[in-house]
Structure formats: structure tokens, C-alpha cells
């Protein structure tokens, strides 16, 4: 094999390597673009990493203490602490006005609240990473009469290990999480 023939083969090999690297880079760019489009269409809250759970709620058994909190009420009338509700069954619903599935479940939650409040079941909403005015308008639109707390930072979602909105928990009188539901609640679920 001559020197010139060997050089041509080495150049061809480098050309294939560069072409292969460019192909891999192009493929990676396509994958990243598709992933970003998917996140946008699913409505992931990119800042907190909580996705929109646009499906019928799925129940899971929980058995751990409910993380304590004290947060301001959405209407600005004071604060609500989970400790204040100890001894009662609490339905704790994480929602946001910008969450489509939250909007879909709102009438069902209100109807369930109306049915169970005389039996001593307390409902409490947790408004997640929202604008207070938009959240108040949401409550007015859906006629929500149970109280909600305002959590514009979304910190409580981390304490409760949320993966999606809406998420609803049932907390027993002993302050322990009993059930968790990620996705849209309807009257047949609770």
C-alpha cells in the first residue's frame, strides 16, 4: 500500500467519523426539541417539575404523617394550619387556576364537599404557584365554598411529594395520610 493510498483511507475514515458525530448531534437536537414540545403540551410546571395529570385520578394507599403547614388563606382572612384540623378527616386538594384537569374536577369536589361537610369531613384547597387574583376568580367561577390556602412558591407540593396536578389526599383524624389521588377527581372516586 502506498503512502498516498494510506492517506486517502485515513481521510475517508475521518470524514466518516465527523459525519457520524454530526448525525448524532442532529439526532440529539431532534430528541431535545421533541421532549420540550411534549413538556409544553402536557403542561409541566417546568419550575417545580410538577406535571399536569390529565387523567382520571388513581388512588394509592398512603401511610405516613401528613406534613405540617401553616399558610395564608386565599381570601386573605388569616391563616390555616393543618394542626388546627387534627381530629377531623381532611380532604386536601392541590390545584391551580391554570391547570385544565383542576378546572374539570372543581365542580365534583364542590359537590362532594356539600354532601360530606355535615358529616364532619373538612375540605381544604391548596392553591399551587398561582396568581392570587386568578385563583380567586377560579373559586368564583366554580362556586367553591370550602377554604383554600395560598402557596405561591409551591413549597408545600415538595413536602407532600407531588408529581402532578391535581393531587388530592385524604388525611385521617390522627394526622396521617390515608389515600392519595393524582389526576382528576370525580364524585365516584371520593
C-alpha positions in Angstrom: 0.0 0.0 0.0 1.5 3.3 -1.0 1.8 6.3 1.3 -0.8 8.3 -0.8 -3.3 5.4 -0.7 -3.0 5.1 3.1 -3.5 8.9 3.5 -6.7 8.8 1.3 -8.1 5.9 3.5 -7.3 7.9 6.7 -9.0 11.0 5.3 -12.1 8.9 4.4 -12.2 7.5 7.9 -12.0 10.9 9.5 -14.8 12.1 7.1 -17.0 9.2 8.2 -16.3 10.0 11.9 -17.1 13.7 11.5 -20.2 12.8 9.6 -21.3 10.3 12.3 -20.7 12.9 15.0 -22.8 15.4 13.1 -25.6 12.8 12.7 -25.6 12.1 16.4 -25.7 15.8 17.2 -28.6 16.3 14.8 -30.5 13.3 16.4 -29.8 14.7 19.9 -31.2 18.1 18.8 -34.3 16.5 17.5 -34.9 14.5 20.6 -34.4 17.5 22.9 -36.8 19.5 20.7 -39.5 16.8 20.8 -39.1 16.5 24.6 -39.6 20.2 25.0 -42.7 20.1 22.8 -44.0 17.2 24.8 -43.5 19.0 28.1 -45.3 22.1 26.8 -48.3 20.1 25.5 -48.6 18.2 28.8 -48.4 21.4 30.7 -45.5 20.6 33.0 -44.7 23.3 35.5 -41.1 23.5 34.5 -40.0 25.5 37.5 -41.2 22.9 40.0 -41.2 19.8 37.8 -44.8 19.0 38.6 -46.7 17.8 35.6 -50.4 18.1 34.7 -52.1 14.8 35.4 -54.8 14.9 32.7 -56.4 11.5 33.5 -59.0 10.1 36.0 -57.5 10.0 39.4 -55.8 6.9 40.5 -55.9 6.0 44.2 -52.8 4.9 46.1 -52.6 3.9 49.8 -50.6 6.3 51.9 -49.3 5.6 55.4 -47.2 8.5 56.6 -47.6 11.6 58.7 -49.1 14.5 56.7 -46.5 17.2 56.5 -47.4 20.1 58.8 -48.1 23.6 57.4 -49.5 27.0 58.2 -50.3 29.1 55.2 -52.3 32.2 54.5 -55.9 31.7 53.3 -56.6 32.5 49.6 -59.2 35.1 50.6 -56.6 36.9 52.9 -58.7 36.4 56.1 -55.9 34.7 58.1 -54.0 31.5 58.1 -54.9 27.8 58.3 -52.7 25.2 60.0 -53.1 21.5 59.4 -52.7 21.2 63.2 -55.9 23.1 63.6 -57.7 20.3 61.8 -56.4 17.4 63.8 -59.1 15.1 64.9 -61.1 15.5 61.7 -61.0 13.8 58.3 -59.5 16.2 55.8 -59.6 16.2 52.0 -56.6 18.2 50.9 -56.7 19.2 47.2 -53.7 20.8 45.4 -54.9 22.9 42.4 -54.1 25.9 40.2 -56.3 28.1 38.0 -54.0 27.4 35.0 -54.5 23.6 35.4 -57.1 22.2 33.0 -57.7 19.0 34.9 -58.1 21.0 38.1 -60.8 23.0 36.4 -62.5 19.8 35.2 -62.6 18.4 38.8 -63.7 21.6 40.6 -67.5 21.0 40.3 -67.1 17.4 41.5 -65.1 18.5 44.5 -67.6 21.2 45.4 -70.5 18.8 45.1 -68.7 16.2 47.3 -67.9 18.9 49.8 -71.5 19.8 50.0 -72.5 16.2 50.5 -69.9 15.4 53.2 -69.4 18.6 55.2 -72.4 17.8 57.5 -70.7 14.5 58.4 -67.6 16.3 59.7 -65.3 15.9 56.7 -63.3 19.1 56.1 -62.1 20.1 52.6 -59.1 22.3 52.1 -57.7 23.5 48.8 -54.0 24.3 48.3 -53.5 26.9 45.5 -50.2 26.0 43.9 -47.9 28.5 42.2 -50.7 30.8 41.1 -51.6 34.4 41.0 -54.0 35.3 43.9 -56.5 37.2 41.6 -56.6 34.3 39.1 -57.1 31.8 41.9 -59.9 33.9 43.4 -61.6 34.2 40.0 -61.3 30.4 39.7 -63.1 29.9 43.0 -65.8 32.3 42.0 -66.2 30.7 38.6 -66.8 27.2 40.1 -68.6 28.3 43.2 -66.0 26.8 45.6 -67.2 27.4 49.1 -64.6 25.4 51.1 -61.4 27.3 52.1 -58.1 27.3 50.2 -54.7 28.3 51.3 -52.3 30.3 49.1 -48.9 28.8 48.3 -47.4 30.9 45.5 -43.9 29.4 46.0 -45.2 25.8 45.6 -43.1 24.7 48.6 -45.9 22.6 50.1 -46.1 20.4 47.0 -42.5 19.3 47.7 -43.4 18.5 51.3 -46.2 16.3 50.0 -44.1 14.8 47.2 -46.4 15.8 44.4 -45.7 14.6 40.9 -48.8 16.1 39.2 -51.7 18.5 39.5 -54.3 18.0 40.6 -53.5 15.8 43.6 -55.8 15.1 46.4 -55.0 13.5 49.8 -57.3 12.1 52.5 -55.9 12.7 55.9 -57.2 10.7 58.8 -58.2 12.2 62.2 -54.8 11.1 63.5 -53.0 13.4 61.1 -51.7 10.6 58.8 -52.1 10.4 55.1 -54.5 7.6 54.2 -55.0 7.9 50.5 -53.5 9.9 47.7 -55.1 10.6 44.2 -53.2 12.1 41.3 -55.4 13.2 38.4 -59.0 14.4 38.1 -61.4 13.5 40.9 -65.0 12.8 40.2 -67.8 12.1 42.6 -67.4 8.3 42.3 -63.8 8.3 43.5 -64.1 10.0 46.9 
